[in-house]
């Protein structure tokens, strides 16, 4: 395989029709799913009152989505390779709509957590969409199409915050979830109308033991990381979960190496191009999320602190919204560089842009326009990197593993965001200043987090240098209905 992202196809086939419509529909679905990341942020402080439950319990409305997404992404990606990517895409969107309706009808904690978990199960939409593009979009358009699809993850998160804040500020909070349900239904109908099913399937037997092992390992790991600050990093619960994660994931790795049809082909993930791309993805996920933790707090802290800007949540959303638009614009530029120089170069450029954005933020953080500028610079870098990552993955794996490989890469980014949340939380909790008897994160604490965000981006740049540089080969035509369908899946 090569950086040209070649796909298997029958010789002489023509490009499938309506490829632009396919890209637009899949990008919309990706944006809708990524909205779930920021959908509840404006109402998180109000959830204890709205659901009549302690704050420590309502926090599970966020944690449940994180855990469900981590479990679903690799499993659904593999099922997409086996039974059909479009089919699993539709299942994922149905889960999103179902979860949204459950939350919209909820007035207590348990149904809210159930609904948010169902929304998290839809997280595989973006990697599935990227994999569908590989099978359906003409080769000359693939780099740009995958860049747009990958950028939808950041676009939805950026646009979701101001939208959710606007809705929550003016109407009943249940409208947030009725809105997400409606958007999910629209995406579902558009996928049914415009997105074809790829017949490039591998069939075979689903690795149930591997999926259960990976799910258990990820849940224990992410629980330890996401709840460690609440439980105490040296508590028996946190340490026990950490040890359990290491043991479970170690045993899972042994099983996967022996399995005839593993959930994740660890030998493929050990290829330098895949391995270093995934490691860079963890660092980039960390770097991107660090900004999401710092900028909203700087904007909302009281002006009397000397560094807070005293703005509302709606203003926070409006400040961060341009970042999503910049990501989408830069995805087109990243595609051009990928075509000319390869995705490795694109990834390295993007990582340097992100690092420069954080460096500038350390110097400029006293005005609203400073933070808009910084968020746009970081967003530009993320647009470059998120466009390059799927290109690197698909340039190194067999088409029969596209769904699983892209899903694993998405999971690596999610792990990076979880680590960022934990580490930044510790720093900001330790580096505080007294404000009227309350301990608030200090200005130096924010600068340390930004410096670490810059360091994570530079680490991604360093890791990218180890990705092998391969010569481009002639791109192959897009797959069509003439591709042979593999054997059906066995339980």
Order of alpha helices (4+ residues) and beta strands (2+ residues): alpha-alpha-alpha-alpha-alpha-alpha-alpha-alpha-alpha-beta-alpha-alpha-alpha-alpha-alpha-alpha-alpha-alpha-beta-beta-alpha-beta
